[in-house]
Amino acid sequence: MSVLNEGSRAKYERCKVVAEIGCNHMGQLEIAKELMLLAKKAGADYAKFQKRCARELLTEEQYNKPHPVPQNAYGETYGEHREFLEFDKAQHMELWKYGKEIGISWATSVWDVTSAREMVQIPCDYLKV
């Protein structure tokens, strides 16, 4: 519970539970939706994702390096791997809508200016910067 001061009286409100989905969806929208449903069933208030623009976030050298753990890579380079995992704005909007359908709020962390500009166009309670 959180405590909000209202003058001399404290008002208690239930804490918000955030399920960090991140990129555990492996770049697949259906897995993301399944994880949102599981988060809802577990009692979470939010299903939180991540949004990055790999070309903006990574240097050319970082983008073109091989993934440090090749067996976990979804591309020939680290940059290709990151891009494979990213959902575009329309996919994030679909996740937001799906959350409304099942009763869990969508949120995301943004890692760069381009991603922030895209994600603020989706109505949500918060973005993590």
N, C-alpha and C positions, 0 to 999 in steps of 0.2 A: 504494500500500500504506500501511496505517497501522501504527504501532508501538505496542504495548502493553507496558509494563514489567511484567515478572514477576520481582520481586526484581532480581537483577543480569543476568538474561537478557532480551533483547528478543524478543517474539513478533510476527511479522508476520502481518497479516490483510489480505485483499483489501478495498480501499475499496468502499463501496456507491455505486452510480450511480443517481441520481434523475432521471427524465425528467419535466420540468415541463410537464404538459399544461395546467394552469391552466384557462382558459375557452376554449381553442382548439377545443373540440368544438362551438362555436356553439349550445349548448343542445340538442344531439342525442345521445342515448345511443349510437346506432350509430356515430357518428363517434368518440365517446369510446372505445368498445371497439376500434375500428380503430386509434386512436392508442396504446392500451395494447398491442395486438399488435405494432405497429411498434416501440414502445419495447422490448418483450421481444426482438424479433428483432435489435435494435441492441445488446443486451447490458445493458440497464438492469435494476436490481434492484427499483426502485420506479417506479410511475406515480403522479405527484402531481397532485392537483386542488386546487381552491379552493372554499370554502364561505362564503357571506355571507348575512346577512339584510338586504336593502337598506333596509327600513323602520327597522331598528335602527341601521344603520351611517351612513346619510345623514340630514342635516337635511331638513326639509320642503322648504326652498328648493332644496337639491341634488337631491332626489328629483324635483322638478317641473321642473327646468331641462331644456332640450333637450340632447341628446347633443352634445358639442363637435364631432364629425365626423358630421353627419347621414347621410352615405352609408354609414357603418358601424353605424348604430343598428338595434337590434332592437325598438324601441318609440318611442312619441311623446316620452317623457321619458327622462332618464338613469336614473331609478329603474326605469321599465318595462323599459328595456334590460337593466339588471342582473338584474332578476327573470327575464327571458326566459332568461338564460344559466345560471341556478342550477338545480342538481339538488336534489331533495328527499332526505330521509334514505333512503327506500326505493330511490331510484335509486343513491345512493352505496353502499348495501348490495349492490345488484346488481353494481356495478362491483367491489366487494371480492370477491364470489363469482366473477365472471368472471376476475379476476386469479388467484385460486386455481386455476381451471380451466386457465389457460394458463401458469402459473408465474411470475407477476410480482406483487409486493406492491402493495397500494393504500395511498395516504397522501393527506392533504389539509392545506392551510393553512386555519385558521379565522380569520375577521376580526372576530368579535363573540362575545359570551357565548352567545347563543341557538344559534349554529352550533356552538360548542364543546360545549355540552350535548348537542346531537344527535349530533355525530360521535364523541364518546367512547363511544357505545353500539355502535359498529362496532369489532370487534376488529382492531387494527392495531399495528404496531411503534411508530409515532409519529404525532403530529399536530404541525404547525408552527403556532406562535402568533405 
